[in-house]
Amino acid sequence: MKILVINCGSSSLKYQLINMENEEAIAQGLVERIGIEGSILTQKVPGRDKYIVQQPMATHKEAIQHVIESLTDKEHGVITSMDEINAVGHRVVHGGEKYAASVVINDEVMAQLEECTKLAPLHNPANIIGINSCKELMPKTPMVGVFDTAFHQTMDKQAYIYPLPYELYEKHGIRKYGFHGTSHKFVSAQVAEMMGKNIEDVNIITCHLGNGASLAAVKGGKVVDTSMGFTPLEGIAMGTRCGNIDPAIAMFLMREENMTADDVDNLFNKKSGVLGISGVSSDFRDIENAAKEGNARAELSLDVYNFRVREMIGAYAAAMGGVDAVVFTAGLGENSPTTREAICEGLQFMGIKIDSEKNNVRGKAVEVSATDATVKVFVVPTNEELMIARDTKTLTTK
Ligand code: ADP
């Protein structure tokens, strides 16, 4: 069985064709600059040179047409015809309260997704366009929607209700939703497996540290709390997002700096986080280099970042009444030994202790805790595409 996984952004599209017999990617690619001059598709197939298509792609439908052509290309493709694609799995950012699990896409689901657009105006429209384009090009192929928010729907009301007038929750759905759910679910399941335990029997703190970053407290396979909220702006500091700050800062800036709501939105989402503090970059590699060269603000931004993740780990241990394992994933979590070590420094009191030698690892699934640690620490590369493909397989072969 072969499953195509599509992750559609506003001007880009990532895809993977996965062979479900061995769960390996047969091909993966990225289309950039959709609807802008200079559209480009880059496809990678293990053991071959990159295949690049540079042609105008004015719409997502045209981009997906090129994806299918690249996958079936006589010379550079990996399948002979589109019919070899048994199902398509779509990443969808927001499933609202309606979707606590992945779902086979039909007209009713499409209508619900339109409803959820209000909650994710920047992301859901692109996801919907991607689904509609695929439906037009592959009308007979079953499609599944996999939601970033779904895993977090297991949260209790005490965790997701904000201390605001309750009517705002009823009227607008203002509550904590959480994001990166597919990743938190994937790595928590993998950690339970690495521990040789049932997921029902372990308390895990998952740290997804990429450009966007979030933590989740996963108790017995269910989310007790997660750090992103109504939007991906809440939580720990990120590359360019501020995370938790005093909400009064928004009103202060509007009054004192004459900023509009959009200005504040842009400042908090695009100009804050470690970029805002360091003034150097949102990329941790640049910041780590600047800090090594003695840039004090770069160093401060890393200290703030690590301190906030450390605090959140403490909070989540309390939220679950104890923790058995902490896992680091995504760009920074998988690839930065110094970040993992700095975050865990000072958590020895609760049994978290990293072995520096074991921790000197990048992009591999390994345990990195010291032998005398009572809480195990893991690094697990996330694989959201595989998780989407697994759900797609389950739902389309029932
Ligand atoms: P997203 O999918 O949210 O765009 P990723 O999970 O790919 O992000 O993470 C990207 C971030 O990971 C980069 O901004 C960079 O800061 C960090 N990163 C990647 N590789 C390394 C590395 N070797 N050392 C430190 N940070 C890294």
Residues whose N, C-alpha, C, O or C-beta is under 5 A from the ligand:
A	BS01	ADP	L209 G210 N211 G212 S282 D283 F284 R285 A330 G331 L332 N335 S336
